[in-house]
Amino acid sequence: MKLKGKIALVTGGTSGIGKATAQLLSEQGAQVIITGRNQETVDLTVAEIGYNTIGLVSDAGSMNDLLNLNHLLRQYVTQLDIVFVNAGFGKYAPLEQIDEAHYNEMFDVLVKGTLFTVQQVVPLLQTDSSIILNTSIVTEIGMANSSVYSAAKAAVQSFTKTFAAELIPKGIRVNAVSPGPITTNYFDRSNLSAEQVAQFTSSFAPQVPMQRFGTAKEVAQVVLFLASSDSSFIVGTEVSVDGGFPKIKTT
Ligand SMILES: NC(=O)c1ccc[n+]([C@@H]2O[C@H](COP(=O)([O-])OP(=O)(O)OC[C@H]3O[C@@H](n4cnc5c(N)ncnc54)[C@H](OP(=O)(O)O)[C@@H]3O)[C@@H](O)[C@H]2O)c1
């Protein structure tokens, strides 16, 4: 019960990494608030996580929803201790096929979403609280067809350091988790066809030194570490959860 008495917000908490994190933080004693875009999915997830969980419909790509987030949260809580800014998805296209809608969609949810979520939650955060952003290994490699997604995640990587610098005086630590390939609904919800997803996942796993995709729970455990006082002297950094990809070569 590392988080007894704490209140945690997990954006994009209805699936994958966010849902696994919400479950783990709840098991560790935190009251958890999740967001998602769909009332039905939010309600189902709240019922699944159970004890003391609150679900909010809030679209991290919508400026109206982002600017209403503080007000919405205040209807349920007066303070927060942990915020995992996780909501997101990926779209892929070669350079010549990228259009403004693709650019806006990625930058809205990942860059604008992260920036204004943090802006909205800071007034609710207590001294000794923790914000964890979700970046990606794509910031470390040049992955074909991912220029917009990778650039957006690179912006989030940059926020990790600037937010950390600005928020240290308020007693708020900002860090990020950087997942490698993780088995979630992420690839199915991208704009890749089922065939492309199957091809990508089968060709990707052998490139990971640990020869497999990670699980959402393996990422959640690192978020728990960054959320708790176990990481009390860690700030402004990214922790990779990537099975060694792309840093280590085993052959
Ligand atoms: N899986 C990977 O390999 C991997 C690797 C690196 C980084 N990541 C990052 O990890 C994060 C979570 O992805 P995942 O793999 O867990 O995928 P996932 O299983 O598809 O979950 C995505 C979550 O984000 C929510 N979401 C998406 N867009 C949203 C929006 N505009 N507003 C609010 N919630 C939104 C979804 O909820 P609703 O659909 O119910 O709204 C869902 O709860 C993303 O930021 C992704 O970029 C994933």
Ligand as a Chemical Component Dictionary entry (heavy atoms), coordinates in Angstrom:
data_LIG
# 
_chem_comp.id                   LIG 
_chem_comp.type                 NON-POLYMER 
_chem_comp.pdbx_formal_charge   0 
_chem_comp.three_letter_code    LIG 
# 
loop_
_chem_comp_atom.comp_id 
_chem_comp_atom.atom_id 
_chem_comp_atom.alt_atom_id 
_chem_comp_atom.type_symbol 
_chem_comp_atom.charge 
_chem_comp_atom.model_Cartn_x 
_chem_comp_atom.model_Cartn_y 
_chem_comp_atom.model_Cartn_z 
_chem_comp_atom.pdbx_ordinal 
LIG N1  N1  N 0  1.700   0.403  -26.968 1  
LIG C1  C1  C 0  2.904   0.838  -27.296 2  
LIG O1  O1  O 0  3.711   0.105  -27.896 3  
LIG C2  C2  C 0  3.331   2.236  -26.903 4  
LIG C3  C3  C 0  4.687   2.571  -27.021 5  
LIG C4  C4  C 0  5.108   3.859  -26.664 6  
LIG C5  C5  C 0  4.192   4.780  -26.182 7  
LIG N2  N2  N 1  2.871   4.431  -26.098 8  
LIG C6  C6  C 0  1.945   5.463  -25.600 9  
LIG O2  O2  O 0  1.206   4.952  -24.521 10 
LIG C7  C7  C 0  -0.026  5.690  -24.404 11 
LIG C8  C8  C 0  -1.155  4.709  -24.186 12 
LIG O3  O3  O 0  -1.258  3.860  -25.302 13 
LIG P1  P1  P 0  -1.621  2.308  -25.181 14 
LIG O4  O4  O 0  -0.534  1.555  -25.846 15 
LIG O5  O5  O -1 -2.023  1.962  -23.826 16 
LIG O6  O6  O 0  -2.872  2.250  -26.206 17 
LIG P2  P2  P 0  -4.428  1.885  -26.005 18 
LIG O7  O7  O 0  -4.578  0.534  -25.415 19 
LIG O8  O8  O 0  -5.061  2.164  -27.322 20 
LIG O9  O9  O 0  -4.938  2.964  -24.912 21 
LIG C9  C9  C 0  -5.024  4.325  -25.245 22 
LIG C10 C10 C 0  -5.807  5.042  -24.163 23 
LIG O10 O10 O 0  -5.793  6.450  -24.456 24 
LIG C11 C11 C 0  -7.139  6.905  -24.495 25 
LIG N3  N3  N 0  -7.235  8.011  -25.426 26 
LIG C12 C12 C 0  -6.863  8.046  -26.728 27 
LIG N4  N4  N 0  -7.096  9.255  -27.231 28 
LIG C13 C13 C 0  -7.641  9.997  -26.235 29 
LIG C14 C14 C 0  -8.105  11.322 -26.131 30 
LIG N5  N5  N 0  -8.083  12.155 -27.187 31 
LIG N6  N6  N 0  -8.597  11.744 -24.948 32 
LIG C15 C15 C 0  -8.643  10.920 -23.871 33 
LIG N7  N7  N 0  -8.228  9.645  -23.911 34 
LIG C16 C16 C 0  -7.735  9.201  -25.077 35 
LIG C17 C17 C 0  -7.978  5.704  -24.877 36 
LIG O11 O11 O 0  -9.287  5.855  -24.377 37 
LIG P3  P3  P 0  -10.614 5.966  -25.280 38 
LIG O12 O12 O 0  -10.316 5.323  -26.597 39 
LIG O13 O13 O 0  -11.625 5.237  -24.440 40 
LIG O14 O14 O 0  -10.874 7.419  -25.388 41 
LIG C18 C18 C 0  -7.264  4.608  -24.109 42 
LIG O15 O15 O 0  -7.670  4.606  -22.760 43 
LIG C19 C19 C 0  -0.124  6.547  -25.652 44 
LIG O16 O16 O 0  0.261   7.876  -25.327 45 
LIG C20 C20 C 0  0.896   5.920  -26.597 46 
LIG O17 O17 O 0  1.400   6.851  -27.516 47 
LIG C21 C21 C 0  2.419   3.185  -26.434 48 
# 
loop_
_chem_comp_bond.comp_id 
_chem_comp_bond.atom_id_1 
_chem_comp_bond.atom_id_2 
_chem_comp_bond.value_order 
_chem_comp_bond.pdbx_ordinal 
LIG N1  C1  SING 1  
LIG C1  O1  DOUB 2  
LIG C1  C2  SING 3  
LIG C2  C3  SING 4  
LIG C2  C21 DOUB 5  
LIG C3  C4  DOUB 6  
LIG C4  C5  SING 7  
LIG C5  N2  DOUB 8  
LIG N2  C6  SING 9  
LIG N2  C21 SING 10 
LIG C6  O2  SING 11 
LIG C6  C20 SING 12 
LIG O2  C7  SING 13 
LIG C7  C8  SING 14 
LIG C7  C19 SING 15 
LIG C8  O3  SING 16 
LIG O3  P1  SING 17 
LIG P1  O4  DOUB 18 
LIG P1  O5  SING 19 
LIG P1  O6  SING 20 
LIG O6  P2  SING 21 
LIG P2  O7  DOUB 22 
LIG P2  O8  SING 23 
LIG P2  O9  SING 24 
LIG O9  C9  SING 25 
LIG C9  C10 SING 26 
LIG C10 O10 SING 27 
LIG C10 C18 SING 28 
LIG O10 C11 SING 29 
LIG C11 N3  SING 30 
LIG C11 C17 SING 31 
LIG N3  C12 SING 32 
LIG N3  C16 SING 33 
LIG C12 N4  DOUB 34 
LIG N4  C13 SING 35 
LIG C13 C14 SING 36 
LIG C13 C16 DOUB 37 
LIG C14 N5  SING 38 
LIG C14 N6  DOUB 39 
LIG N6  C15 SING 40 
LIG C15 N7  DOUB 41 
LIG N7  C16 SING 42 
LIG C17 O11 SING 43 
LIG C17 C18 SING 44 
LIG O11 P3  SING 45 
LIG P3  O12 DOUB 46 
LIG P3  O13 SING 47 
LIG P3  O14 SING 48 
LIG C18 O15 SING 49 
LIG C19 O16 SING 50 
LIG C19 C20 SING 51 
LIG C20 O17 SING 52 
# 
